[in-house]
Amino acid sequence: MKKVILLDIDGVLVDHGGYRAALHTTLNHFVSLMGLSHFDFPEEKLAELEKRGIFSEWDMIPLLLGALWNDILSHYPNLALPPDLTSAAVEIGRNVNGCCLRELVVPEFEMISGQYPAETALKNGCFPFIPIDLRTNLLSQSRNINFSHTMRLFQHYSLGSRAFSQTYGLPAEVETESFLLTHDRSNINEEVRVRLRHEDIRLAALTARPSAPPREVNDSHFGYAPEAELALKMVGLSDIPLIGFGKLEYLASQRGLDARSLLKPSPVHALAAIAAAFTGDEWTGLQSAGDWLQTSQIKGVLAGLPHAFELIVVEDTLGGIRSTLEAGEILRRFGLDVQTRALGMTSGSQAKAEAFAQAGIDCFENWTELINELE
């Protein structure tokens, strides 16, 4: 039986040291403005956010900075602060030097489909000790490069100053090399690559990473950061179809949709990746998934899939797993014999292992343990 294997990138194909380094450097940029030499944002705290469904550093950074500032300002409830993040950080440092910090707390809030977590936190009144204008600038529009200061700095460190300016047409605010190029490491070796490329396996990458538009279109790449493509090149899989956030943004722009609603855990993300895995064509796969969303029918590439195949997803969080399992259920409703299986990658994280166990997902620490499960 043919197999389709959907592969997440960060935490599965790649040890995403670049994003983590960029996250810490961005947070400590504001910490240094406050006059503190360093503040620890532990990995397990980040894993806890992922367990809650908060996967993107674009949300993690404002939420963690909000938690830090809210804790400090709870001791100084009447401190007047400007709405600009840089000026606010300096002002906090000037007024609260020596404040004893407690453990960071990102309040619980219900995740809303199609809404980014930082925006949801804002609408739920999280971090009430931060003045509302500053809180709005910190938490809203976390994907708007021209509005979100935290996102803008993070993209500097992820891409490097030169690539940042080329991608967004903005002057560099800091000079830095690309942390994705200097800190990311491949999780797979040549043996794993050979086994993944078995003749009965169709591969596609399924990721929330920013990416270029579909490779079959010739439109401008302005504003599209090719971060997913960099990762696939690093691991030696640059030829496989890729459905990253930039591809979904392109589909959304053509169909009048909101890209947020297409991203995993939406089944649209996995449906596009499944179609692309069989055809090798990202754009037709995306269009077919968009047709299902807008008509509730499978058309185009999805309508021409083999009657029976096994659908496997390898993920380090539950978002892509939910997307793939729901996509499999949709295809079964249209008469296809699709057997779905989800495999979790923990990379030694206890929080991830607990999340997978709670969801009933088999999980593995590394590819040495996992690869035999694919065959």
C-alpha positions, 0 to 999 in steps of 0.5 A, a space after each residue: 500500500 502506498 504511504 503518504 508521510 507528512 513531516 513537520 520541520 521544527 522539532 522533527 526534521 530540524 533541531 530548531 536552535 535558530 528560532 530558540 536563539 532568536 527568541 532568547 536574543 529578542 527577549 533579552 534585547 528588551 531585558 537589557 534595555 531594562 538594565 538587567 544583564 540577563 533573565 532566564 526564559 527556560 526551555 520547559 516554559 516554552 514547552 508548556 506554551 507549545 503544550 497549550 497550542 502556542 507554537 510560534 515564537 511570534 506569539 511566545 515572545 510577546 506573551 513571555 515579555 508580557 508575563 515579565 512586565 506584568 509581574 514587575 508592574 504588579 509592584 508598581 501599579 501606578 507607573 506611567 509608561 509610554 506605548 512604545 516598547 523600547 521606551 517602555 522597557 527603558 522607563 521600567 528599568 529606570 523606575 524599578 531597578 532591583 525589583 525581585 522577579 517571580 516565576 513567569 506566568 502566562 495566564 490560561 486562556 481558551 484558544 480560538 480558531 483563526 485567531 493568534 494566541 497573542 491577540 487572544 490574550 489581549 482580548 481576554 484581558 491578560 497582563 492587566 498591570 501593563 497599560 492598555 496602549 502598551 499592552 495593545 502594541 505588545 500583543 496585537 498584530 503579531 504577524 505584521 512586520 510594520 506594526 509588531 516590534 517583537 516580530 520585527 526584531 525576531 525576523 532580524 535574528 532569524 534571517 540576518 540583517 541583509 536577508 531581512 531588508 531584502 525580504 521586507 524592504 525595511 532598513 535593518 535595525 540591528 546588525 546580525 547574522 542569520 541564526 537559522 544558518 548558524 544554530 539550526 541542526 539536521 535531525 536526520 542522517 543519510 540512512 533516514 533520508 534513504 529510508 524516507 525516499 522509499 519508492 512506496 512513500 510520498 513525502 511532503 513537509 507540513 509546517 507553520 514556518 514562513 515560506 516562499 509562495 508555491 514554487 509553481 507560481 511566478 509572482 513576487 516573493 516580496 514579504 515572503 521569508 523562505 525560512 522553511 525552504 532553508 530548513 529543507 535544504 539543510 536536511 537534504 530534502 529540498 525537492 519534496 513538496 512543502 506547504 508552509 505558511 507563505 504558501 497558505 498566505 498566497 492561497 488566502 490572497 487569491 481566494 479572499 481568505 484569512 491565512 490564519 484559518 488555513 494553518 494547522 490544526 485546520 485540515 486545509 493545511 494537511 489536505 494541501 500537503 497530501 495532494 502535493 505529496 502525490 503530485 509534486 505540485 504545491 499550487 494545485 494541491 493548495 487549490 484543491 484544498 481551498 476548493 474543499 474549504 469553499 465548497 465542502 467537496 473534493 475536487 481537482 487533485 484530491 478527487 484523483 487520489 488513489 482509492 487506498 493509502 496509508 497517511 502518516 504524520 510525524 509531529 512534535 506538537 499536536 497541531 499538525 496531528 489534528 490537521 492530518 487526522 481530520 484530513 483523513 476523516 474528510 477523505 474517508 467520508 468521500 469514500 477513500 480507504 485512508 488509514 491514518 497514523 500519528 507519530 510524535 517526536 519529543 527530542 527528550 522533552 517531558 512536556 511533549 511526551 506528556 502531551 502526546 500520552 494524554 492524546 493517546 499518540 505514540 511518541 519517540 525521542 529521536 529518528 533512530 527510534 521512530 524510523 522503523 515505525 514508518 516501514 
